[in-house]
Every structure is written in C-alpha cells, then in structure tokens.
Amino acid sequence: MKAWRNNWKQHAKRMLDYARVADLPSSHVLWAGPSRLTGAPIMAVAMCSRERSENGKTGDMIQVAIMSQTVSPARAYFLGEDGDVCPGECDHRSKPRGGKGTCYVNKVKLRSAWDRAVALVSAGTIGVPAGFWEGARVRIGNEGDGAAVPLEVWRTIADECAGWTAYTAGWRGLSSEWARIFMASVQTPAEALEASAQGWRFFASSSSPDDDRAYDAIARACLNTSHGVACVACRGCDGIDKGARRASFWIPQHGAIGSALRDKA
C-alpha cells in the first residue's frame, strides 16, 4: 500500500503549496467548533499525514481523531469529561460517566497530537483545501465518535478519498445520511438486528463466545481477526456507500480491559 501514501503526499503538498519544503505537517485540524453532543468546543484532527501509521490492525491509514479543544483525551477519560466526543450510547465510555471503561484507545499516546492541534486552533490554522483527500485512505475516529462533528466534514472526506472506515455508537439518533458513511457500533446481537432493521450496516464488539456464535449467523468476522487483512486493504467498514446488502462485521472485544472482561466471560 506504499503507492497510495507516496502519491497522496505529493498531491497533498501541491494542494497546500508545500512544494518548497521537505515534507507535510504531521497533523491538520480539519474542523473546529461546537460538539453536536454537548455544544462544547471540539476539533477533528488528521494525524499521520506525514508519516505512516504504525497501527497494526488498520495498517497505513490517515487517522482522524475527534478531541476536546480544552481537555486532553486521557484527562477527559479519567475524569469522566469525555461526553463532548463520546455519546452516552457508547458502552466503552469512561467509568465516571457510567460506562464500562473498555475503550481500546491508548489516550495517553494522543497527548502530543492534542497539544499540536490545540496550538493550530489557537493560531487559526484550520481546514484543508477542496480535493485534499484525493487518493487517501482514511480512518475516521481513531479517538472519539464521529457523531460529535457535523456530517458535512465527513461527507467531504468520503466524497474525495479512495477509501475510509467509520463507526458511531450514536446511530439511533442519526439520519439515514450518516449510514452512508458510518457503521453502527453495536454491543449485543439484539442491537445488531435493530441497527440492520433501521438500514445500517453494523460493526459489533463481542463480549463472549455465545455472542460470537450469534454474530456469526448474521455477520462476517472482521477480516483482520479471521485472515490478518488490515483495514487499509479491506475498507469494508464504510457504511452503505457501496450497497446496504453487504455483510456487516463483528470482532471479539479487544483492548486491555475489554479483553480481560471477555476472558472472564
């Protein structure tokens, strides 16, 4: 997949008029404004623009995080202030907010990216030119939930890029337009059937072997788990954009805490 990265970087540098510098910035703030969930100031930040992503599951994709403008991801999670970017429907939300605390994201590692993004917002360096995403592979939501950000931000990326993945736990309160881009993030087989009935493809996190069997009857195991295929090669978690009848996916609950809870089950 090196070809997409090399070609896209040259394209992006031309778009940003970076022809005379050695390389792209490492991060871009795509949008900053009030959270759709709470109204608090948040931002959508594209990371791994300059360097390859080292995420083994997703492979080399540009990683887009949704973060507060005022509180770092780790601090927000530990203090239960993650509601600006994570809907109450997400079972993995912080324990102080009544969640299981099973979010798989290592939020401490996001601190440097958050610091850079806050500085960019303070300087008014927000947004990228039209056509910027042409040829890119993008993961929407390596931190936070896309439902916190206006749909138009994600529609622009989806319309331009060569492939994306996106998930939202807030699917019940969203219009069918969101289902074009996002997978419904579900936690039980019953939720999976509910999402399907409402026109969503879903991505399920299975907490037990019993649920594994139930999901196998209605969905396909994530290809990374079953065949070692990275998301950048699969790109199957892109909503109903390429057809609502395509298979949904499930994966064993992961992350340090989630895996431990599954082992107990």
BELQUI-V298177 format. One line per field, one symbol per residue. psi: psi as a letter, one per 20 degrees, with the letter a starting at -180 (. if undefined). Layout:
psi=???
//
This chain:
psi=jhggggghggghhhhjlkhjrhrrqhqpohqpappigiiqpaqppprkggqqpjohghanqppoqoqqihpqggggghikkjihioqiiohjrqhhjjaikjpipnhhiighhggggghgghijnpqqqpihjpiqppooliprpiiiqqhhghhgghhhriqrqqqpikhhjqrhhhhhhqqpoqiqhghghggghjjqqroqopiqhghghghhiirqpphhghjkpqhhhgkimlbjhjpiiqqrqqqppaqggghghghh.
//
